[in-house]
Amino acid sequence: MGLGPIPFRMRYRPVPKELKEKHCVENLTKTPELVVRNNRFEHTNTRGLLVTTRKKVLIEGNTFFRTGMHAILIANDCNSWYESGAVKDVTIRNNKFIECGYNSFPNTYPIAIMPETHKFVRKQYVHSNINIVDNEFTLFGPPLLFARATKNITFERNKVQIGDQKNFPISNQPMFFLEHCKDVRFRSNVIEADRKATIIQIKDMKKSQIKYDDKNGLQLITK
């Protein structure tokens, strides 16, 4: 004999007045912490990792080998999939990225921070506090990092080199593309690449919102 439905109580409260049509809602009490350590991501036709949780994220000691799309994608999708919200604390350290992103030409960025922002909120920042430190990047073309609508990005003590370019189409995108970002720092990186490849391109942001050393020939251009 069945016990029937289990009764439970639900608490209701009015929807906040600020919540309007086309707004998206995320349950912040259900977002997890994430640790991805000592794994190998190889020859997947899509992304290596898709990461969007506002609690602490640590990605360390992994190898990303020729992932078809971005090795790490930090999205924030309120346009189609409606999967997740912003990140607030991400550390990407001591990983190896080897010739990733060939399937995303010309945006062959191993790391992409790409919130899908609507035009009416483009003046706001979505993600924050992303640290990319002590990693090794072997690229088949210039693109390495894309970031949009993000504040407080650190790219520090990374080693970058250009790998085998014979078997891949070469993108003309800059090594670093920053769109509407704030408090961005490039420090103490070792970049073994032709000077014409070591470009930081910024869009919809001021030069004062980025700090970098030019010891490796990094050049800042605006669009």
N, C-alpha and C positions, 0 to 999 in steps of 0.2 A: 504494500500500500504506500503510495507516494505521500510525501510530506507537504506537497503543494508549494506555492511560491513563498520564499523567505521574505518576511516584511522588513522594510527599512524606512528610515526617516530621511527626508531631504529638506534642507533649509533653502528657502528661496529669498531672494532680495531683488529689489528693482535694478534694472539695467542702468548703469551710469548715464547721465544725460550727455556726457561727452562722446559716447559711443554712437556713431552715425552709420549710415549706409556705406558699404564698401570698406569699413574698418575690419581689421583682423584681430582675433583674440587668441592668446596662448595661455595655457595653464602653467604658470611659473612654478607651481608646487610639484610638477611632474617632470621637470627637466633634470637629467642625470649629470653626474660628473663622468669624465671619460679619461681612461688611460689606454693608449695604444703603444705597446713597447715590444721591441725585438721581433718584428714580423717582416716578412718579405711579400711585397705586392708586385706581381710580375705578369706582363702581357695581358692584363685585362683590357678589354676593348673600351671600357668606360673609365670612370674615375677610380683612383686608388681609395681615397676616403672622402666622404661627404660629411662635413662636421658643422652642426649648428646646435649648440646647447649653451645656455648662459652660465652654467656652472663651470668649474675649473676643468680645463682640457690640457692633457699632456701627451704629446706625440714624440717619442724619442727612441733612438736606436733601431729604426726601421730602414729597410731598403725598398725604394720605389724604382723598379726597373721597367722602363718602356711601357708605362701605362698609356693607354690610347688617348685618354683625355687628361685633365689636370691630375697630378698625383694627390694633391689636397685641394678640395674646393670648399670654401666657406661661403654659403649662399645666404638665404633669408628670402624665402619665396612666398610672396603674397599676390602673385599674378596667376598662377596656374595650379601648381601642386599643393600649395598651402601646407607646407610641411613643418616649418619651424620659424623661430624668431632670431634674435641677435645673440652674438657671442660677446662675453665680457672678460674672459681670462683664458687665453690660448698660448701655450708654449710649444714651439716646434724646434727640437734641438737634437743634435748628434744623429741626424738621419743622412742617408745617401739618396740623392735623386739622380737617376741615370737616364738621360735621353727620353724624358716623359713628354706627353702632350702632342704626339705626332698626328693624332686623329682630330685635333682641334684647330688645324691650320686656318688662318695665320696666327690665331691666339694660342700659341703653344706654350703657355705658362705652366710650369710645374706647380706653382702655388697661385691660386686665384681667389681673391676675396671679392665676391660679386653679389652683393645684395641687389635684388631686382626692385629698385626704387622707382616710384611714380614721380612724375615731374613736379607735382605739387608738394612733395616732401623732399625734394632734392637738396634743400638747404640744411637738412638735419643729418646727423651722423647715426648710422645704424650699428656698426660693430665698434669694439674698442679693446685695447690692451692685448695686442697680438705681438708676440716675441718670437723672432726667427733667428736662432743663434747656434753657432758651432755646427753647421751642416756642411755637407759637400754636394755641390751641384756639377754634374756633367751635362752640358747642353748640346743639342745638335743645331741650335740657332740662338740668336740673342735673347728671346723672351725668357724671363725668369719669374717675375712677380707682377701681378695685376692687383690693384686694390681700389675700391670705390667706397665712398661714404663711410670712412673708417677713421677713428682718432686713436692716437698713441700706438704707432707701429714702430718696432725696433728690428732692424736687420743688421746683425752684428757678428763679427768673427766667423763669417762664413767663407768657404773656399769655393771659387767658381772657375770652371774651365770649359772650353769648347771641345766637344768630342768629335765623333765621326760624322761628317756632314755629307758623305757620298750618297747615302741611301735615303735621305730625307729632303723634302722641299724646304728651302730656307726662308723663314718669315722675315719680313722687313719691319716687324714691330720692335719697339725699344725693349731693352733689357728690363726696365722698370717702368710701369705705367701707373700713375697715381691720379685718380679723378675724385675731386672734392674730398680730400683727406686733410688731416690736421695732426700736428705733433709727430712727424715722421723722422726717424733717425737712421742713418747709415754710418756705421762705425767699424773700423778695424777689420774690414773684409779684404781678402786676397782674391783679386779677379785677374785671371789670365786670359785676356781676350783683346782683340784689336780695339783701338780707341773708338772707332766708328760704331762699335757694338755696345760700348759701355755708356748708355744713355739713360737718364732719368727724365721721363716726360711727364709733365703735370698738366692737368686740365681743371678748370673751375676751382682753382686754389691759388694762394699767394706763395711766392718764393720763401717768405718768412715762415711758412708752415712746415718747412722741411730743412733738416740739417744734415750735411754730408761732408765727408773728406774726399778730396780729389786726388789722393795718392795713387789710386788705381786708374786714374784718367776718367773718373765719372764726370759726365757733363749733364747739366740741367737745362732742359729746353721747355718752352711753354707751347700750348696749343689752344 
